[in-house]
Amino acid sequence: MTPGSPAGADKLNADVDWDNFDPQAYIRNNYLVLHPDDEEILSAVRDHFGDHFRRNPGPVATGIDVGAGPNLYPAFTMLPWCDEITLYEWSAANVAHLEGQRASFDPDWDPFWDVLRKEDGYARLGADPRARFGQTVRPRHGNLYDLGEPGPNGEAERWAMGTMFFVAESITTSLDEFRRGVSCFMNALEPGAPFAAAFMEHSLGYQVGVHDFPASDVGEQEVRNLLKQYAGDVDPIHIGKPGGLVREGYTGMILACGHRND
Ligand SMILES: C[S@@+](CC[C@H](N)C(=O)[O-])C[C@H]1O[C@@H](n2cnc3c(N)ncnc32)[C@H](O)[C@@H]1O
């Protein structure tokens, strides 16, 4: 439940006007400087994708970052490996913000890229991946809950790798919707696709600018049990130390890296 909502009433994803999400305020709250928790996440995802593509060389066709918001670093983690990365997002304000970052993203993101550059695949793109980023990313207005559904040709669209950071649990108070969100993400991935998903642990909801947004209260066991249905090799890790928090109202983060089952 969001603070302030009536006892017992869930705040569902469709109850929220996501166009009120203020991308600049969100960046100021979370990404203006590189926080140690994000550095830990970036390092683990870099190693997961780097390892996958060392064993399976060659570019994959497409990647997707679901609920991208204004955060560019999940797309950075897929940049060396993809010809095209869909930045899939429901808020028109965030889609417009992402479009504005394509020509040349803000310098605040350079330290995030520097963490990735410690691995060869990323280092090959050099110190400034702006041109590559602009050519590769495609912001797209879309709803997480529509992923995995058959399109006009009767086939569901699928991507060869994917990321979803702080989305399924951070867009609803309903555990059913949380589970459905994870399932939709997983069903948008091709068999064998490498992925990374991050979750706020036991979040109470969050504020962006003057607006409150809902979150569902999920823990490591819930995430593990759910993801195991889609990815046998997944082994979620806890990120962040109690007391060292940059975002209020949660107890840490959970990062899950793995491969979609065949
Ligand atoms: C907590 S933010 C996470 C943003 C970003 N991924 C990050 O790592 O910081 C949740 C994001 O999910 C988006 N969102 C909300 N409902 C959605 C839906 N039904 N489908 C896709 N995105 C949605 C929001 O607009 C927002 O950008």
The ligand as an SDF file (V2000), in Angstrom:
LIG
                    3D

 27 29  0  0  0  0  0  0  0  0999 V2000
   10.8240    3.1330   -9.9130 C   0  0  0  0  0  0  0  0  0  0  0  0
   10.8440    3.5540  -11.6250 S   0  0  0  0  0  0  0  0  0  0  0  0
   12.2580    2.6510  -12.2160 C   0  0  0  0  0  0  0  0  0  0  0  0
   12.9560    3.3690  -13.3380 C   0  0  0  0  0  0  0  0  0  0  0  0
   14.2910    2.7700  -13.7920 C   0  0  0  0  0  0  0  0  0  0  0  0
   14.1290    1.4480  -14.3580 N   0  0  0  0  0  0  0  0  0  0  0  0
   15.3530    2.7420  -12.7450 C   0  0  0  0  0  0  0  0  0  0  0  0
   16.1440    1.7820  -12.7390 O   0  0  0  0  0  0  0  0  0  0  0  0
   15.4900    3.6660  -11.9420 O   0  0  0  0  0  0  0  0  0  0  0  0
    9.4650    2.6230  -12.3090 C   0  0  0  0  0  0  0  0  0  0  0  0
    9.2760    2.9130  -13.7870 C   0  0  0  0  0  0  0  0  0  0  0  0
    8.2610    2.0710  -14.3140 O   0  0  0  0  0  0  0  0  0  0  0  0
    7.4550    2.8460  -15.2190 C   0  0  0  0  0  0  0  0  0  0  0  0
    6.1370    2.1850  -15.3280 N   0  0  0  0  0  0  0  0  0  0  0  0
    5.0610    2.2900  -14.5160 C   0  0  0  0  0  0  0  0  0  0  0  0
    4.0640    1.5000  -14.9330 N   0  0  0  0  0  0  0  0  0  0  0  0
    4.5030    0.8790  -16.0500 C   0  0  0  0  0  0  0  0  0  0  0  0
    3.9130   -0.0540  -16.9410 C   0  0  0  0  0  0  0  0  0  0  0  0
    2.6900   -0.5290  -16.7480 N   0  0  0  0  0  0  0  0  0  0  0  0
    4.6470   -0.4770  -18.0140 N   0  0  0  0  0  0  0  0  0  0  0  0
    5.9120   -0.0110  -18.2040 C   0  0  0  0  0  0  0  0  0  0  0  0
    6.5190    0.8790  -17.3900 N   0  0  0  0  0  0  0  0  0  0  0  0
    5.8290    1.3170  -16.3140 C   0  0  0  0  0  0  0  0  0  0  0  0
    7.4220    4.1960  -14.5580 C   0  0  0  0  0  0  0  0  0  0  0  0
    7.0120    5.2120  -15.4410 O   0  0  0  0  0  0  0  0  0  0  0  0
    8.8640    4.3540  -14.0950 C   0  0  0  0  0  0  0  0  0  0  0  0
    9.6800    4.8500  -15.1190 O   0  0  0  0  0  0  0  0  0  0  0  0
  1  2  1  0
  2  3  1  0
  2 10  1  0
  3  4  1  0
  4  5  1  0
  5  6  1  0
  5  7  1  0
  7  8  2  0
  7  9  1  0
 10 11  1  0
 11 12  1  0
 11 26  1  0
 12 13  1  0
 13 14  1  0
 13 24  1  0
 14 15  1  0
 14 23  1  0
 15 16  2  0
 16 17  1  0
 17 18  1  0
 17 23  2  0
 18 19  1  0
 18 20  2  0
 20 21  1  0
 21 22  2  0
 22 23  1  0
 24 25  1  0
 24 26  1  0
 26 27  1  0
M  CHG  2   2   1   9  -1
M  END
$$$$
